[in-house]
Amino acid sequence: MLNLTSEERKVALFLITLGLIGLGISFLTKLNTPVKMLRCYGQEIGKIDLNAADKNLLVSVPGIGPKLAQKIIDYRMTQGSFEDLEGLKNIKGITTYKYEKIKDSFIIK
């Protein structure tokens, strides 16, 4: 079909390879754009990691006082890390109403 010399085939193969590498790089940069990354992390901005927060940070959440913050820390120390936010319901003093009020302030990492 095409009568290419050995040198011409090498150049064609080189150009095709460069084109494929360029497409791959373009795809990867679009896949990890800052906008998409911000959309993923945006849900976590301003939220407190329930498994890492100290007492002062817990008290900064509206609806949590020093006693409840200490109960959360004590629960974490005896029961281990929270696996999900529903674990907050196991703490004495956190009613369904209070849970609904504070759950959006936390994340689990």
Rosetta constraint file for C-alpha pairs under 8 A:
AtomPair CA 4 CA 8 HARMONIC 5.66 0.50
AtomPair CA 4 CA 9 HARMONIC 6.08 0.50
AtomPair CA 5 CA 9 HARMONIC 6.27 0.50
AtomPair CA 6 CA 10 HARMONIC 6.32 0.50
AtomPair CA 7 CA 11 HARMONIC 6.30 0.50
AtomPair CA 8 CA 12 HARMONIC 6.11 0.50
AtomPair CA 9 CA 13 HARMONIC 6.01 0.50
AtomPair CA 10 CA 14 HARMONIC 6.04 0.50
AtomPair CA 11 CA 15 HARMONIC 6.15 0.50
AtomPair CA 12 CA 16 HARMONIC 6.16 0.50
AtomPair CA 13 CA 17 HARMONIC 6.07 0.50
AtomPair CA 14 CA 18 HARMONIC 6.21 0.50
AtomPair CA 15 CA 19 HARMONIC 6.15 0.50
AtomPair CA 16 CA 20 HARMONIC 6.25 0.50
AtomPair CA 17 CA 21 HARMONIC 6.18 0.50
AtomPair CA 18 CA 22 HARMONIC 6.09 0.50
AtomPair CA 19 CA 23 HARMONIC 6.22 0.50
AtomPair CA 20 CA 24 HARMONIC 6.18 0.50
AtomPair CA 21 CA 25 HARMONIC 6.22 0.50
AtomPair CA 22 CA 26 HARMONIC 6.08 0.50
AtomPair CA 23 CA 27 HARMONIC 6.09 0.50
AtomPair CA 24 CA 28 HARMONIC 6.22 0.50
AtomPair CA 25 CA 29 HARMONIC 6.17 0.50
AtomPair CA 26 CA 30 HARMONIC 6.25 0.50
AtomPair CA 27 CA 31 HARMONIC 6.09 0.50
AtomPair CA 28 CA 32 HARMONIC 6.38 0.50
AtomPair CA 29 CA 33 HARMONIC 6.11 0.50
AtomPair CA 31 CA 36 HARMONIC 7.91 0.50
AtomPair CA 32 CA 36 HARMONIC 6.69 0.50
AtomPair CA 32 CA 37 HARMONIC 6.62 0.50
AtomPair CA 33 CA 37 HARMONIC 6.37 0.50
AtomPair CA 34 CA 38 HARMONIC 5.91 0.50
AtomPair CA 35 CA 39 HARMONIC 6.19 0.50
AtomPair CA 36 CA 40 HARMONIC 6.44 0.50
AtomPair CA 37 CA 41 HARMONIC 6.20 0.50
AtomPair CA 38 CA 42 HARMONIC 5.27 0.50
AtomPair CA 39 CA 43 HARMONIC 7.09 0.50
AtomPair CA 40 CA 44 HARMONIC 7.97 0.50
AtomPair CA 41 CA 45 HARMONIC 6.65 0.50
AtomPair CA 44 CA 107 HARMONIC 6.94 0.50
AtomPair CA 46 CA 105 HARMONIC 7.61 0.50
AtomPair CA 47 CA 104 HARMONIC 7.57 0.50
AtomPair CA 47 CA 105 HARMONIC 5.06 0.50
AtomPair CA 47 CA 106 HARMONIC 5.01 0.50
AtomPair CA 47 CA 107 HARMONIC 6.09 0.50
AtomPair CA 48 CA 53 HARMONIC 6.67 0.50
AtomPair CA 48 CA 57 HARMONIC 7.78 0.50
AtomPair CA 48 CA 105 HARMONIC 6.21 0.50
AtomPair CA 48 CA 106 HARMONIC 4.68 0.50
AtomPair CA 48 CA 107 HARMONIC 5.91 0.50
AtomPair CA 49 CA 53 HARMONIC 5.90 0.50
AtomPair CA 49 CA 106 HARMONIC 5.78 0.50
AtomPair CA 49 CA 107 HARMONIC 4.98 0.50
AtomPair CA 49 CA 108 HARMONIC 5.49 0.50
AtomPair CA 49 CA 109 HARMONIC 6.32 0.50
AtomPair CA 50 CA 82 HARMONIC 7.22 0.50
AtomPair CA 50 CA 106 HARMONIC 5.82 0.50
AtomPair CA 50 CA 107 HARMONIC 6.10 0.50
AtomPair CA 50 CA 108 HARMONIC 5.82 0.50
AtomPair CA 50 CA 109 HARMONIC 7.98 0.50
AtomPair CA 51 CA 76 HARMONIC 7.25 0.50
AtomPair CA 51 CA 81 HARMONIC 5.68 0.50
AtomPair CA 51 CA 82 HARMONIC 6.22 0.50
AtomPair CA 51 CA 108 HARMONIC 6.59 0.50
AtomPair CA 51 CA 109 HARMONIC 7.30 0.50
AtomPair CA 53 CA 57 HARMONIC 5.77 0.50
AtomPair CA 53 CA 58 HARMONIC 6.23 0.50
AtomPair CA 54 CA 58 HARMONIC 6.29 0.50
AtomPair CA 54 CA 73 HARMONIC 7.56 0.50
AtomPair CA 55 CA 59 HARMONIC 6.13 0.50
AtomPair CA 55 CA 66 HARMONIC 7.13 0.50
AtomPair CA 55 CA 69 HARMONIC 5.58 0.50
AtomPair CA 55 CA 70 HARMONIC 6.43 0.50
AtomPair CA 55 CA 73 HARMONIC 7.32 0.50
AtomPair CA 56 CA 60 HARMONIC 6.43 0.50
AtomPair CA 57 CA 61 HARMONIC 7.27 0.50
AtomPair CA 58 CA 64 HARMONIC 6.69 0.50
AtomPair CA 58 CA 65 HARMONIC 7.95 0.50
AtomPair CA 58 CA 69 HARMONIC 5.56 0.50
AtomPair CA 59 CA 64 HARMONIC 5.30 0.50
AtomPair CA 59 CA 65 HARMONIC 5.24 0.50
AtomPair CA 59 CA 66 HARMONIC 5.88 0.50
AtomPair CA 59 CA 69 HARMONIC 6.05 0.50
AtomPair CA 60 CA 64 HARMONIC 7.36 0.50
AtomPair CA 61 CA 102 HARMONIC 7.26 0.50
AtomPair CA 61 CA 105 HARMONIC 6.96 0.50
AtomPair CA 62 CA 102 HARMONIC 7.25 0.50
AtomPair CA 63 CA 98 HARMONIC 7.13 0.50
AtomPair CA 63 CA 101 HARMONIC 7.44 0.50
AtomPair CA 63 CA 102 HARMONIC 6.79 0.50
AtomPair CA 64 CA 68 HARMONIC 5.81 0.50
AtomPair CA 64 CA 69 HARMONIC 6.20 0.50
AtomPair CA 65 CA 69 HARMONIC 6.05 0.50
AtomPair CA 66 CA 70 HARMONIC 6.17 0.50
AtomPair CA 67 CA 71 HARMONIC 6.30 0.50
AtomPair CA 68 CA 72 HARMONIC 6.26 0.50
AtomPair CA 68 CA 93 HARMONIC 7.00 0.50
AtomPair CA 69 CA 73 HARMONIC 6.36 0.50
AtomPair CA 70 CA 74 HARMONIC 6.02 0.50
AtomPair CA 71 CA 75 HARMONIC 5.97 0.50
AtomPair CA 71 CA 91 HARMONIC 6.97 0.50
AtomPair CA 71 CA 92 HARMONIC 7.78 0.50
AtomPair CA 72 CA 76 HARMONIC 6.15 0.50
AtomPair CA 72 CA 88 HARMONIC 7.70 0.50
AtomPair CA 72 CA 91 HARMONIC 6.89 0.50
AtomPair CA 73 CA 77 HARMONIC 6.21 0.50
AtomPair CA 74 CA 78 HARMONIC 6.20 0.50
AtomPair CA 75 CA 79 HARMONIC 5.63 0.50
AtomPair CA 75 CA 80 HARMONIC 7.40 0.50
AtomPair CA 75 CA 91 HARMONIC 7.10 0.50
AtomPair CA 76 CA 80 HARMONIC 4.91 0.50
AtomPair CA 76 CA 81 HARMONIC 5.48 0.50
AtomPair CA 76 CA 82 HARMONIC 6.87 0.50
AtomPair CA 77 CA 81 HARMONIC 7.69 0.50
AtomPair CA 82 CA 87 HARMONIC 6.11 0.50
AtomPair CA 82 CA 108 HARMONIC 7.14 0.50
AtomPair CA 83 CA 87 HARMONIC 7.15 0.50
AtomPair CA 83 CA 108 HARMONIC 7.04 0.50
AtomPair CA 84 CA 108 HARMONIC 6.37 0.50
AtomPair CA 85 CA 103 HARMONIC 6.70 0.50
AtomPair CA 85 CA 106 HARMONIC 7.58 0.50
AtomPair CA 85 CA 107 HARMONIC 7.42 0.50
AtomPair CA 85 CA 108 HARMONIC 7.14 0.50
AtomPair CA 86 CA 90 HARMONIC 7.87 0.50
AtomPair CA 87 CA 91 HARMONIC 7.65 0.50
AtomPair CA 88 CA 94 HARMONIC 6.93 0.50
AtomPair CA 88 CA 99 HARMONIC 7.06 0.50
AtomPair CA 89 CA 94 HARMONIC 5.82 0.50
AtomPair CA 89 CA 95 HARMONIC 6.79 0.50
AtomPair CA 89 CA 96 HARMONIC 7.14 0.50
AtomPair CA 89 CA 99 HARMONIC 6.69 0.50
AtomPair CA 90 CA 94 HARMONIC 7.60 0.50
AtomPair CA 94 CA 98 HARMONIC 5.58 0.50
AtomPair CA 94 CA 99 HARMONIC 5.96 0.50
AtomPair CA 95 CA 99 HARMONIC 5.98 0.50
AtomPair CA 96 CA 100 HARMONIC 6.18 0.50
AtomPair CA 97 CA 101 HARMONIC 6.31 0.50
AtomPair CA 98 CA 102 HARMONIC 6.20 0.50
AtomPair CA 99 CA 103 HARMONIC 5.60 0.50
AtomPair CA 100 CA 104 HARMONIC 7.73 0.50
AtomPair CA 102 CA 106 HARMONIC 7.51 0.50
